[in-house]
Amino acid sequence: MLNLRIPTVSHKAFPLSNLAPTSLISEYGEQMKALLRHPRSRIRITPGWRAPYISAELNSADALVHVSRHRVTPVLWEKLTGVEAPSEQPMFLVTLSATVDADSVSGSLASVTSEIHSLFRAVTGESWTQREHVGDNLTWTWHSLMTQRDLDAATKHAQPHVA
């Protein structure tokens, strides 16, 4: 039996992404969340600033994953999500970007995409998300709206969906 997540509206377009994250993916997700909590992950308008990153050795490829966050206003939150912004906690637009070295790919593009989506979902959970990936390009980018509480929460291991 496959270890499946209950699909949500934001992820139905990617059925392979409904697979629950492995312990390795969850571990990388925790590392990415730790980077996002660090002040260095806040986007700065200075020439020397670069987003922090981790190197993730996934089953299907090796990825370099950059993480950053930008504080957003309640007005922007409400405009993007269509719901009232959470009160009394900082809100961020979180950007996750993974680039895969073509020489490290050991599976199909679909399997790499599935692992990257699982990795990103380990960080963003069910947050509002916009995805970018074009054709056979080996770069994936997600922009998600998250609160400070979301960033402070531990990465949860998905429970299998029992039919």
DSSP file (Angstrom, degrees, kcal/mol; ACC not computed):
  #  RESIDUE AA STRUCTURE BP1 BP2  ACC     N-H-->O    O-->H-N    N-H-->O    O-->H-N    TCO  KAPPA ALPHA  PHI   PSI    X-CA   Y-CA   Z-CA
    1    1 A M              0   0    0      0, 0.0     2,-0.2     0, 0.0     0, 0.0   0.000 360.0 360.0 360.0 133.3    0.0    0.0    0.0
    2    2 A L        -     0   0    0      1,-0.1     2,-1.3   159,-0.0   159,-0.2  -0.469 360.0-121.2 -73.8 144.5    1.3    3.4   -0.9
    3    3 A N        +     0   0    0     -2,-0.2    17,-2.6    17,-0.1     2,-0.3  -0.732  47.8 178.7 -85.2  93.6    1.8    6.0    1.8
    4    4 A L  B     -A   19   0A   0     -2,-1.3   157,-1.6   157,-0.3     2,-0.2  -0.714  24.7-138.9-105.5 149.9   -0.5    8.7    0.5
    5    5 A R        -     0   0    0     13,-3.3   156,-0.1    -2,-0.3    13,-0.0  -0.651  36.7 -98.9 -92.7 157.8   -1.5   12.1    1.8
    6    6 A I        -     0   0    0     -2,-0.2   153,-0.0   153,-0.2    -1,-0.0  -0.711  50.3-121.3 -73.6 118.8   -5.0   13.4    1.6
    7    7 A P        -     0   0    0      0, 0.0     2,-0.3     0, 0.0    -1,-0.1  -0.291  26.0-156.1 -67.0 147.6   -4.8   15.6   -1.5
    8    8 A T    >>  -     0   0    0      1,-0.1     3,-1.3    -3,-0.0     4,-0.9  -0.740  32.0-102.9-114.7 167.8   -5.7   19.3   -1.2
    9    9 A V  G >4 S+     0   0    0     -2,-0.3     3,-0.7     1,-0.3     4,-0.3   0.890 119.2  56.1 -57.4 -41.2   -6.9   21.7   -3.8
   10   10 A S  G 34 S+     0   0    0      1,-0.2    -1,-0.3     2,-0.1     3,-0.1   0.665 116.0  35.5 -70.2 -14.9   -3.5   23.3   -4.1
   11   11 A H  G X4 S+     0   0    0     -3,-1.3     3,-1.7     1,-0.1    -1,-0.2   0.379  83.6  99.6-119.1   4.1   -1.7   20.0   -4.9
   12   12 A K  T << S+     0   0    0     -4,-0.9    -2,-0.1    -3,-0.7    -3,-0.1   0.799  75.0  66.3 -63.1 -27.4   -4.3   18.0   -7.0
   13   13 A A  T 3  S+     0   0    0     -4,-0.3    -1,-0.3     1,-0.2    -2,-0.1   0.650 101.6  51.6 -69.0 -12.2   -2.5   18.9  -10.2
   14   14 A F    X   +     0   0    0     -3,-1.7     3,-1.7     1,-0.1     4,-0.3  -0.723  64.0 177.0-126.5  80.9    0.5   16.9   -9.2
   15   15 A P  G >  S+     0   0    0      0, 0.0     3,-1.6     0, 0.0    -1,-0.1   0.825  81.5  58.0 -57.9 -34.0   -0.7   13.4   -8.1
   16   16 A L  G >  S+     0   0    0      1,-0.3     3,-1.3     2,-0.2   102,-0.1   0.777  96.5  65.5 -65.8 -23.5    2.8   12.2   -7.5
   17   17 A S  G <  S+     0   0    0     -3,-1.7    -1,-0.3     1,-0.3    -5,-0.1   0.546  82.6  76.6 -75.6  -5.9    3.2   15.0   -5.0
   18   18 A N  G <   +     0   0    0     -3,-1.6   -13,-3.3    -4,-0.3    -1,-0.3   0.528  68.8 110.7 -81.5  -4.6    0.5   13.4   -2.8
   19   19 A L  B <  S-A    4   0A   0     -3,-1.3   -15,-0.2   -15,-0.2     3,-0.1  -0.486  79.4-110.0 -67.4 138.6    3.1   10.8   -1.6
   20   20 A A        -     0   0    0    -17,-2.6   -17,-0.1    -2,-0.2    -1,-0.1  -0.386  39.8 -98.8 -67.8 146.8    4.0   11.3    2.0
   21   21 A P        -     0   0    0      0, 0.0   137,-0.2     0, 0.0    -1,-0.1  -0.370  34.1-124.8 -68.9 145.2    7.5   12.6    2.7
   22   22 A T     >  -     0   0    0      1,-0.1     4,-2.5    -3,-0.1     5,-0.2  -0.289  31.1-100.9 -76.7 171.3   10.2   10.2    3.6
   23   23 A S  H  > S+     0   0    0      1,-0.2     4,-2.1     2,-0.2     5,-0.1   0.856 125.5  54.3 -64.0 -33.3   12.3   10.7    6.8
   24   24 A L  H  > S+     0   0    0      2,-0.2     4,-2.4     1,-0.2    -1,-0.2   0.931 109.1  47.0 -64.2 -45.8   15.1   12.1    4.6
   25   25 A I  H  > S+     0   0    0      1,-0.2     4,-2.6     2,-0.2    -2,-0.2   0.914 111.9  50.9 -61.6 -43.2   12.7   14.6    3.1
   26   26 A S  H  X S+     0   0    0     -4,-2.5     4,-2.2     2,-0.2    -1,-0.2   0.883 109.0  51.7 -62.2 -38.4   11.4   15.5    6.5
   27   27 A E  H  X S+     0   0    0     -4,-2.1     4,-1.9     2,-0.2    -2,-0.2   0.930 111.5  45.6 -64.9 -45.7   15.0   16.0    7.8
   28   28 A Y  H  X S+     0   0    0     -4,-2.4     4,-2.4     1,-0.2    -2,-0.2   0.886 110.2  56.1 -63.6 -37.3   15.8   18.3    4.9
   29   29 A G  H  X S+     0   0    0     -4,-2.6     4,-2.4     1,-0.2    -2,-0.2   0.901 106.1  49.9 -60.1 -42.1   12.5   20.1    5.6
   30   30 A E  H  X S+     0   0    0     -4,-2.2     4,-2.3     2,-0.2    -1,-0.2   0.899 109.9  51.0 -63.0 -40.9   13.5   20.7    9.2
   31   31 A Q  H  X S+     0   0    0     -4,-1.9     4,-2.0     2,-0.2    -2,-0.2   0.907 110.8  48.6 -62.5 -41.5   16.9   22.1    8.0
   32   32 A M  H  X S+     0   0    0     -4,-2.4     4,-2.2     2,-0.2    -2,-0.2   0.907 110.7  50.0 -66.6 -41.8   15.1   24.5    5.6
   33   33 A K  H  X S+     0   0    0     -4,-2.4     4,-1.9     2,-0.2    -1,-0.2   0.886 108.3  53.7 -63.4 -38.2   12.7   25.7    8.3
   34   34 A A  H  X S+     0   0    0     -4,-2.3     4,-1.0     1,-0.2    -1,-0.2   0.913 109.1  48.7 -62.1 -42.0   15.7   26.3   10.6
   35   35 A L  H  < S+     0   0    0     -4,-2.0     3,-0.5     1,-0.2     6,-0.4   0.902 109.4  52.8 -62.7 -40.3   17.2   28.5    7.9
   36   36 A L  H  < S+     0   0    0     -4,-2.2    -1,-0.2     1,-0.2    -2,-0.2   0.826 106.5  52.8 -66.6 -31.1   13.9   30.3    7.4
   37   37 A R  H  < S+     0   0    0     -4,-1.9    -1,-0.2   114,-0.2    -2,-0.2   0.747  91.4  93.4 -74.2 -22.9   13.8   31.1   11.1
   38   38 A H  S >< S-     0   0    0     -4,-1.0     3,-2.0    -3,-0.5     4,-0.3  -0.465  84.5-125.2 -72.9 140.5   17.3   32.6   11.1
   39   39 A P  G >  S+     0   0    0      0, 0.0     3,-1.5     0, 0.0    -1,-0.1   0.774 105.5  69.9 -57.2 -26.3   17.5   36.4   10.5
   40   40 A R  G 3  S+     0   0    0      1,-0.3     4,-0.1    -5,-0.1    10,-0.1   0.727  86.7  66.9 -65.9 -19.3   19.8   35.9    7.5
   41   41 A S  G <  S+     0   0    0     -3,-2.0    28,-2.1    -6,-0.4     2,-0.3   0.681  75.5 103.0 -76.5 -15.1   16.9   34.4    5.5
   42   42 A R  B <  S-b   69   0B   0     -3,-1.5    28,-0.2    -4,-0.3     2,-0.1  -0.524  85.9-109.6 -69.1 128.5   15.1   37.8    5.4
   43   43 A I        -     0   0    0     26,-2.5     2,-0.4    -2,-0.3    28,-0.2  -0.360  38.9-166.1 -62.6 131.4   15.6   39.3    2.0
   44   44 A R        -     0   0    0      2,-0.1     2,-1.1    -4,-0.1     5,-0.1  -0.920  25.0-134.1-120.9 146.3   17.9   42.4    2.2
   45   45 A I        +     0   0    0     -2,-0.4    -2,-0.0     3,-0.0     3,-0.0  -0.527  66.7 116.3 -97.8  66.6   18.4   45.0   -0.5
   46   46 A T  S >  S-     0   0    0     -2,-1.1     3,-1.4     1,-0.1    -2,-0.1  -0.976  72.5-120.5-131.3 147.1   22.2   45.0   -0.2
   47   47 A P  T 3  S+     0   0    0      0, 0.0    -1,-0.1     0, 0.0    -2,-0.0   0.807 109.1  47.2 -58.2 -32.8   24.7   44.0   -2.9
   48   48 A G  T 3  S+     0   0    0      2,-0.0     2,-0.2    -3,-0.0    -3,-0.0   0.505  83.3 114.4 -91.0  -2.5   26.3   41.2   -1.0
   49   49 A W    <   +     0   0    0     -3,-1.4     2,-0.3    -5,-0.1    -6,-0.0  -0.480  37.1 174.1 -75.0 135.7   23.1   39.4    0.3
   50   50 A R        -     0   0    0     -2,-0.2    -2,-0.0   -10,-0.1     0, 0.0  -0.989  37.3-102.9-135.5 145.7   22.4   35.9   -0.9
   51   51 A A        -     0   0    0     -2,-0.3    17,-0.1     1,-0.1   -10,-0.1  -0.418  41.3-112.2 -65.9 138.5   19.7   33.5    0.1
   52   52 A P        -     0   0    0      0, 0.0    15,-2.5     0, 0.0     2,-0.3  -0.311  42.4-171.2 -66.1 158.5   20.9   30.8    2.5
   53   53 A Y  E     -C   66   0B   0     13,-0.2     2,-0.3     2,-0.0    13,-0.2  -0.955  21.3-147.3-148.1 163.7   20.8   27.3    1.0
   54   54 A I  E     -C   65   0B   0     11,-2.0    11,-2.8    -2,-0.3     2,-0.6  -0.940  21.3-128.2-126.7 155.6   21.2   23.6    1.7
   55   55 A S  E     -C   64   0B   0     -2,-0.3     2,-0.6     9,-0.2     9,-0.2  -0.931  27.5-163.3-101.0 121.9   22.5   20.8   -0.5
   56   56 A A  E     -C   63   0B   0      7,-3.2     7,-3.1    -2,-0.6     2,-1.2  -0.927  12.8-156.5-112.8 120.3   20.0   18.0   -0.5
   57   57 A E  E     -C   62   0B   0     -2,-0.6     5,-0.2     5,-0.2     2,-0.1  -0.761  26.7-177.5 -93.8  91.0   21.0   14.5   -1.8
   58   58 A L        -     0   0    0      3,-1.8    54,-0.0    -2,-1.2    58,-0.0  -0.303  39.6-106.4 -83.5 170.3   17.6   13.2   -2.8
   59   59 A N  S    S+     0   0    0      1,-0.2     3,-0.1    52,-0.1    -1,-0.1   0.857 118.7  34.6 -65.3 -34.9   17.0    9.7   -4.2
   60   60 A S  S    S-     0   0    0      1,-0.2    46,-3.2    51,-0.2    47,-0.9   0.597 130.6 -15.9-100.1 -11.8   16.5   10.9   -7.7
   61   61 A A        -     0   0    0     44,-0.3    -3,-1.8    45,-0.2     2,-0.5  -0.974  64.9 -97.5-175.9 166.1   19.0   13.8   -7.9
   62   62 A D  E     -C   57   0B   0     39,-0.4    39,-1.3    -2,-0.3     2,-0.4  -0.876  43.0-167.7 -98.5 133.8   21.1   16.2   -5.9
   63   63 A A  E     -CD  56 100B   0     -7,-3.1    -7,-3.2    -2,-0.5     2,-0.6  -0.939  23.5-147.1-126.9 145.3   19.6   19.6   -5.4
   64   64 A L  E     -CD  55  99B   0     35,-2.6    35,-2.2    -2,-0.4     2,-0.6  -0.960  26.2-164.0-104.9 117.8   20.7   23.0   -4.2
   65   65 A V  E     -CD  54  98B   0    -11,-2.8   -11,-2.0    -2,-0.6     2,-0.3  -0.915   6.0-163.5-115.6 116.5   17.8   24.6   -2.3
   66   66 A H  E     -CD  53  97B   0     31,-2.9    31,-2.4    -2,-0.6     2,-0.4  -0.763   7.8-166.5 -94.9 141.5   17.7   28.3   -1.6
   67   67 A V  E     + D   0  96B   0    -15,-2.5     2,-0.3    -2,-0.3    29,-0.2  -0.982  14.7 156.5-129.6 140.3   15.3   29.6    1.0
   68   68 A S  E     - D   0  95B   0     27,-1.8    27,-2.7    -2,-0.4     2,-0.3  -0.981  19.7-154.4-154.5 163.3   14.2   33.2    1.8
   69   69 A R  E     -bD  42  94B   0    -28,-2.1   -26,-2.5    -2,-0.3     2,-0.4  -0.991   1.5-164.6-142.7 150.3   11.4   35.2    3.3
   70   70 A H  E     - D   0  93B   0     23,-1.6    23,-3.1    -2,-0.3     2,-0.1  -0.999  29.6-116.2-134.8 129.4   10.0   38.7    2.9
   71   71 A R  E     - D   0  92B   0     -2,-0.4     2,-0.3    21,-0.2    21,-0.3  -0.424  34.9-163.3 -67.8 138.1    7.6   40.2    5.4
   72   72 A V        -     0   0    0     19,-2.3    19,-0.5    -2,-0.1    -1,-0.0  -0.847  15.3-116.4-122.6 159.4    4.2   41.0    4.0
   73   73 A T     >  -     0   0    0     -2,-0.3     4,-2.2     1,-0.1     5,-0.1  -0.493  28.0-112.5 -88.7 160.4    1.3   43.2    5.1
   74   74 A P  H  > S+     0   0    0      0, 0.0     4,-2.6     0, 0.0     5,-0.2   0.846 117.5  59.2 -59.0 -33.3   -2.2   42.0    6.0
   75   75 A V  H  > S+     0   0    0      2,-0.2     4,-2.2     1,-0.2     5,-0.1   0.933 107.7  44.0 -62.5 -46.3   -3.5   43.8    2.9
   76   76 A L  H  > S+     0   0    0      2,-0.2     4,-2.4     1,-0.2     5,-0.2   0.914 112.5  53.0 -64.9 -42.5   -1.3   41.7    0.6
   77   77 A W  H  X S+     0   0    0     -4,-2.2     4,-2.6     1,-0.2     5,-0.4   0.945 112.5  44.3 -55.5 -50.2   -2.1   38.5    2.5
   78   78 A E  H  X S+     0   0    0     -4,-2.6     4,-2.2     1,-0.2    -1,-0.2   0.863 111.7  53.2 -65.8 -37.0   -5.8   39.1    2.1
   79   79 A K  H  < S+     0   0    0     -4,-2.2    -1,-0.2    -5,-0.2    -2,-0.2   0.899 115.6  39.5 -65.5 -40.2   -5.5   40.0   -1.5
   80   80 A L  H  < S+     0   0    0     -4,-2.4    -2,-0.2    -5,-0.1    -1,-0.2   0.891 127.7  30.0 -77.3 -40.4   -3.6   36.8   -2.4
   81   81 A T  H  < S-     0   0    0     -4,-2.6    -3,-0.2    -5,-0.2    -2,-0.2   0.745  90.7-134.2 -94.4 -25.0   -5.6   34.4   -0.2
   82   82 A G  S  < S+     0   0    0     -4,-2.2     2,-0.3    -5,-0.4    -4,-0.1   0.559  74.4  97.1  79.5   7.4   -9.0   36.0   -0.2
   83   83 A V  S    S-     0   0    0     -6,-0.3    -1,-0.3    -5,-0.1    -2,-0.2  -0.866  86.9 -82.1-125.2 161.1   -9.3   35.4    3.6
   84   84 A E        -     0   0    0     -2,-0.3     3,-0.1    -3,-0.1    -9,-0.1  -0.327  50.9-110.3 -62.6 139.5   -8.6   37.6    6.6
   85   85 A A        -     0   0    0    -11,-0.1    -1,-0.1     1,-0.1     2,-0.0  -0.403  37.3 -97.9 -69.8 145.6   -4.9   37.9    7.6
   86   86 A P        -     0   0    0      0, 0.0     3,-0.5     0, 0.0     2,-0.3  -0.372  45.2-125.2 -60.6 141.1   -3.9   36.2   10.9
   87   87 A S  S    S+     0   0    0      1,-0.2    -3,-0.0    -3,-0.1     0, 0.0  -0.626  75.1   8.4 -94.5 151.5   -3.7   38.8   13.6
   88   88 A E  S    S+     0   0    0     -2,-0.3    -1,-0.2     1,-0.1     0, 0.0   0.744 103.3  91.3  58.0  32.6   -0.8   39.6   15.9
   89   89 A Q  S    S-     0   0    0     -3,-0.5    -1,-0.1    59,-0.0     0, 0.0  -0.975  80.9-100.6-149.8 144.6    1.8   37.5   14.2
   90   90 A P        -     0   0    0      0, 0.0    58,-2.0     0, 0.0     2,-0.4  -0.289  34.7-152.1 -62.0 145.0    4.4   38.3   11.5
   91   91 A M  E     - E   0 147B   0    -19,-0.5   -19,-2.3    56,-0.2     2,-0.3  -0.941  13.1-169.6-121.5 143.2    3.5   37.1    8.0
   92   92 A F  E     -DE  71 146B   0     54,-3.3    54,-2.6    -2,-0.4     2,-0.7  -0.957  28.9-135.0-135.3 148.6    6.0   36.2    5.3
   93   93 A L  E     -DE  70 145B   0    -23,-3.1   -23,-1.6    -2,-0.3     2,-0.4  -0.933  35.8-158.3 -94.8 112.3    6.2   35.4    1.6
   94   94 A V  E     -DE  69 144B   0     50,-3.7    50,-2.9    -2,-0.7     2,-0.5  -0.801   5.7-160.4 -97.6 131.2    8.5   32.4    1.7
   95   95 A T  E     -DE  68 143B   0    -27,-2.7   -27,-1.8    -2,-0.4     2,-0.5  -0.961   7.9-176.2-116.1 124.6   10.5   31.5   -1.5
   96   96 A L  E     -DE  67 142B   0     46,-2.7    46,-2.7    -2,-0.5     2,-0.4  -0.978   5.8-180.0-116.9 127.4   11.9   28.0   -1.9
   97   97 A S  E     -DE  66 141B   0    -31,-2.4   -31,-2.9    -2,-0.5     2,-0.5  -0.980   6.1-169.7-134.9 122.8   14.0   27.4   -5.1
   98   98 A A  E     -DE  65 140B   0     42,-2.8    42,-2.5    -2,-0.4     2,-0.5  -0.933   1.5-170.2-114.5 132.0   15.6   24.1   -6.0
   99   99 A T  E     -DE  64 139B   0    -35,-2.2   -35,-2.6    -2,-0.5     2,-0.4  -0.985  10.5-154.3-120.4 130.2   18.1   23.6   -8.8
  100  100 A V  E     -D   63   0B   0     38,-2.7     2,-0.5    -2,-0.5   -37,-0.2  -0.871  17.2-125.2-108.1 134.5   19.2   20.1   -9.8
  101  101 A D    >>  -     0   0    0    -39,-1.3     3,-1.7    -2,-0.4     4,-0.5  -0.657  17.5-140.3 -74.9 123.9   22.5   19.3  -11.4
  102  102 A A  G >4 S+     0   0    0     -2,-0.5     3,-0.9     1,-0.3    -1,-0.1   0.817 100.1  58.9 -57.8 -32.5   21.7   17.4  -14.6
  103  103 A D  G 34 S+     0   0    0      1,-0.2    -1,-0.3     3,-0.0    -2,-0.0   0.713 102.4  54.1 -70.8 -19.4   24.6   15.0  -14.1
  104  104 A S  G <4 S+     0   0    0     -3,-1.7     2,-0.3   -42,-0.2    -1,-0.2   0.543  77.4 116.2 -92.5  -6.3   23.1   13.9  -10.7
  105  105 A V    <<  +     0   0    0     -3,-0.9   -44,-0.3    -4,-0.5   -45,-0.1  -0.467  30.0 168.0 -69.2 123.5   19.7   12.9  -12.1
  106  106 A S        +     0   0    0    -46,-3.2     2,-0.2    -2,-0.3   -45,-0.2   0.322  61.5  36.0-117.1   5.3   19.2    9.2  -11.6
  107  107 A G  S    S-     0   0    0    -47,-0.9     2,-0.1     1,-0.1   -47,-0.0  -0.656  96.7 -62.7-137.7-165.6   15.5    9.0  -12.3
  108  108 A S     >  -     0   0    0     -2,-0.2     4,-2.0     1,-0.1     5,-0.2  -0.355  47.0-108.7 -80.7 165.8   12.8   10.5  -14.5
  109  109 A L  H  > S+     0   0    0      1,-0.2     4,-2.8     2,-0.2     5,-0.2   0.862 121.0  57.3 -60.7 -35.5   11.9   14.2  -14.5
  110  110 A A  H  > S+     0   0    0      2,-0.2     4,-2.3     1,-0.2    -1,-0.2   0.894 106.5  47.3 -63.8 -39.9    8.6   13.1  -12.9
  111  111 A S  H  > S+     0   0    0      2,-0.2     4,-2.0     1,-0.2    -2,-0.2   0.887 113.0  48.4 -71.1 -36.9   10.4   11.4  -10.0
  112  112 A V  H  X S+     0   0    0     -4,-2.0     4,-2.6     2,-0.2    -2,-0.2   0.938 112.5  49.2 -64.3 -46.1   12.7   14.4   -9.4
  113  113 A T  H  X S+     0   0    0     -4,-2.8     4,-2.8     1,-0.2     5,-0.2   0.901 109.2  52.8 -59.4 -42.5    9.6   16.7   -9.5
  114  114 A S  H  X S+     0   0    0     -4,-2.3     4,-2.3     1,-0.2    -1,-0.2   0.914 111.0  45.8 -60.4 -44.7    7.8   14.5   -7.0
  115  115 A E  H  X S+     0   0    0     -4,-2.0     4,-2.5     2,-0.2    -2,-0.2   0.903 113.0  49.4 -67.5 -40.6   10.7   14.6   -4.6
  116  116 A I  H  X S+     0   0    0     -4,-2.6     4,-2.8     2,-0.2     5,-0.2   0.930 112.1  48.7 -63.7 -44.8   11.1   18.4   -4.9
  117  117 A H  H  X S+     0   0    0     -4,-2.8     4,-2.7     1,-0.2    -2,-0.2   0.910 111.8  49.3 -61.2 -41.8    7.4   18.9   -4.3
  118  118 A S  H  X S+     0   0    0     -4,-2.3     4,-1.6    -5,-0.2    -1,-0.2   0.901 111.7  49.5 -63.6 -41.2    7.5   16.6   -1.3
  119  119 A L  H  X S+     0   0    0     -4,-2.5     4,-0.7     2,-0.2    -2,-0.2   0.937 113.9  44.4 -62.3 -48.5   10.5   18.5    0.0
  120  120 A F  H >X S+     0   0    0     -4,-2.8     4,-2.7     1,-0.2     3,-1.0   0.894 111.3  53.4 -64.8 -40.1    8.8   21.9   -0.4
  121  121 A R  H 3X S+     0   0    0     -4,-2.7     4,-2.4     1,-0.3    -1,-0.2   0.806  98.6  64.2 -67.4 -28.0    5.6   20.7    1.0
  122  122 A A  H 3< S+     0   0    0     -4,-1.6    -1,-0.3    -5,-0.2    34,-0.2   0.790 113.7  35.0 -62.4 -26.8    7.5   19.5    4.1
  123  123 A V  H << S+     0   0    0     -3,-1.0    -2,-0.2    -4,-0.7    -1,-0.2   0.879 125.9  36.2 -90.9 -47.4    8.2   23.2    4.7
  124  124 A T  H >< S-     0   0    0     -4,-2.7     3,-1.8     1,-0.2    -3,-0.2   0.713  79.6-175.2 -85.7 -21.1    5.1   24.9    3.5
  125  125 A G  T 3< S-     0   0    0     -4,-2.4    -1,-0.2    -5,-0.3    -2,-0.1  -0.418  70.8 -23.3  60.7-129.7    2.5   22.4    4.6
  126  126 A E  T 3  S+     0   0    0     -2,-0.1    -1,-0.2     2,-0.0     3,-0.1   0.055  99.2 138.7-103.0  24.5   -0.9   23.5    3.4
  127  127 A S    <   -     0   0    0     -3,-1.8     2,-0.2     1,-0.1    19,-0.1  -0.207  69.8 -82.8 -65.0 158.6    0.0   27.2    3.0
  128  128 A W        -     0   0    0     17,-0.5    17,-1.9    16,-0.0     2,-0.4  -0.471  63.1-175.4 -59.4 129.8   -1.2   29.3    0.0
  129  129 A T  E     -F  144   0B   0     15,-0.2     2,-0.4    -2,-0.2    15,-0.2  -0.993  28.6-163.2-140.2 139.8    1.4   28.5   -2.7
  130  130 A Q  E     -F  143   0B   0     13,-2.6    13,-2.6    -2,-0.4     2,-0.3  -0.991  22.2-154.2-116.9 130.3    2.3   29.5   -6.2
  131  131 A R  E     -F  142   0B   0     -2,-0.4     2,-0.4    11,-0.2    11,-0.2  -0.790   9.5-165.5-108.1 147.6    4.6   27.2   -8.1
  132  132 A E  E     +F  141   0B   0      9,-2.8     9,-2.3    -2,-0.3     2,-0.3  -0.987  27.6 134.9-131.4 124.1    6.9   27.8  -11.0
  133  133 A H        -     0   0    0     -2,-0.4     2,-0.5     7,-0.2     7,-0.1  -0.807  30.4-158.3-164.2 125.3    8.5   25.1  -13.2
  134  134 A V    >   -     0   0    0      5,-0.4     3,-2.1    -2,-0.3     5,-0.2  -0.932  46.4 -63.3-116.8 121.8    8.7   25.3  -17.0
  135  135 A G  T 3  S-     0   0    0     -2,-0.5     0, 0.0     1,-0.3     0, 0.0  -0.092 111.3 -14.9  52.0-132.0    9.1   22.2  -19.2
  136  136 A D  T 3  S+     0   0    0      2,-0.1    -1,-0.3    -3,-0.0     2,-0.0   0.249  95.3 134.2 -91.4  11.8   12.3   20.2  -18.7
  137  137 A N    <   -     0   0    0     -3,-2.1     0, 0.0     1,-0.1     0, 0.0  -0.348  55.6-139.6 -60.3 140.9   14.0   23.0  -16.8
  138  138 A L  S    S+     0   0    0    -38,-0.1   -38,-2.7    -5,-0.0     2,-0.4  -0.102  73.4  92.8 -98.8  35.4   15.7   21.6  -13.7
  139  139 A T  E     -E   99   0B   0    -40,-0.2     2,-0.4    -5,-0.2    -5,-0.4  -0.998  51.1-173.4-129.3 130.2   14.7   24.5  -11.4
  140  140 A W  E     -E   98   0B   0    -42,-2.5   -42,-2.8    -2,-0.4     2,-0.4  -0.967   2.9-173.9-121.8 137.7   11.6   24.6   -9.3
  141  141 A T  E     -EF  97 132B   0     -9,-2.3    -9,-2.8    -2,-0.4     2,-0.4  -0.998   3.9-174.3-134.8 132.7   10.4   27.6   -7.3
  142  142 A W  E     -EF  96 131B   0    -46,-2.7   -46,-2.7    -2,-0.4     2,-0.5  -0.981   8.2-161.7-122.6 138.4    7.5   27.9   -4.8
  143  143 A H  E     +EF  95 130B   0    -13,-2.6   -13,-2.6    -2,-0.4     2,-0.4  -0.989  20.8 177.6-115.6 123.9    6.3   31.1   -3.2
  144  144 A S  E     -EF  94 129B   0    -50,-2.9   -50,-3.7    -2,-0.5     2,-0.6  -0.956  30.1-129.5-130.9 146.1    4.2   30.5   -0.1
  145  145 A L  E     +E   93   0B   0    -17,-1.9   -17,-0.5    -2,-0.4     2,-0.3  -0.844  39.8 167.4 -92.3 124.3    2.5   32.7    2.5
  146  146 A M  E     -E   92   0B   0    -54,-2.6   -54,-3.3    -2,-0.6     2,-0.2  -0.973  27.4-136.2-138.1 150.3    3.4   31.6    6.0
  147  147 A T  E  >  -E   91   0B   0     -2,-0.3     4,-1.9   -56,-0.2   -56,-0.2  -0.539  34.9-105.4 -95.9 168.6    3.1   33.0    9.5
  148  148 A Q  H  > S+     0   0    0    -58,-2.0     4,-2.1     1,-0.2     5,-0.2   0.878 124.0  56.7 -60.2 -36.5    5.7   33.0   12.1
  149  149 A R  H  > S+     0   0    0    -59,-0.3     4,-1.5     1,-0.2    -1,-0.2   0.899 104.5  52.2 -61.7 -40.8    3.8   30.2   13.8
  150  150 A D  H  4 S+     0   0    0      1,-0.2    -1,-0.2     2,-0.2    -2,-0.2   0.914 111.0  47.1 -60.2 -42.8    4.0   28.2   10.6
  151  151 A L  H  < S+     0   0    0     -4,-1.9    -1,-0.2     1,-0.2    -2,-0.2   0.844 112.5  49.3 -69.0 -33.2    7.8   28.7   10.6
  152  152 A D  H  < S+     0   0    0     -4,-2.1    -1,-0.2    -5,-0.2    -2,-0.2   0.727  91.5  97.4 -78.4 -21.5    8.1   27.8   14.2
  153  153 A A  S  < S-     0   0    0     -4,-1.5     2,-0.1    -3,-0.2     3,-0.1  -0.382  81.8-111.2 -69.7 144.0    6.1   24.6   13.9
  154  154 A A        -     0   0    0      1,-0.1     2,-0.3    -2,-0.1    -1,-0.1  -0.414  38.5 -96.0 -70.0 149.7    7.9   21.3   13.5
  155  155 A T        -     0   0    0   -129,-0.1     2,-0.4    -2,-0.1    -1,-0.1  -0.523  44.3-138.9 -65.5 129.1    7.7   19.6   10.2
  156  156 A K        -     0   0    0     -2,-0.3     2,-0.4   -34,-0.2   -31,-0.1  -0.762   6.0-127.6 -96.6 137.0    5.0   17.0   10.5
  157  157 A H        -     0   0    0     -2,-0.4     2,-0.1  -137,-0.1  -135,-0.1  -0.685  34.2-116.9 -76.9 130.1    5.3   13.5    9.1
  158  158 A A        -     0   0    0     -2,-0.4    -1,-0.1  -137,-0.2  -138,-0.1  -0.421  22.5-129.6 -69.8 142.3    2.2   12.9    6.9
  159  159 A Q        -     0   0    0     -2,-0.1  -153,-0.2     1,-0.1    -1,-0.1  -0.699  31.7 -99.9 -88.1 143.6    0.0   10.0    8.0
  160  160 A P        -     0   0    0      0, 0.0     2,-0.6     0, 0.0  -155,-0.2  -0.346  33.4-120.3 -64.1 143.7   -1.0    7.4    5.4
  161  161 A H        -     0   0    0   -157,-1.6     2,-0.6  -159,-0.2  -157,-0.3  -0.764  26.1-155.5 -86.0 120.6   -4.4    7.9    3.9
  162  162 A V              0   0    0     -2,-0.6  -159,-0.0     1,-0.1    -1,-0.0  -0.868 360.0 360.0-101.4 125.0   -6.5    4.8    4.6
  163  163 A A              0   0    0     -2,-0.6    -1,-0.1     0, 0.0    -2,-0.0   0.463 360.0 360.0 -79.7 360.0   -9.3    4.2    2.1
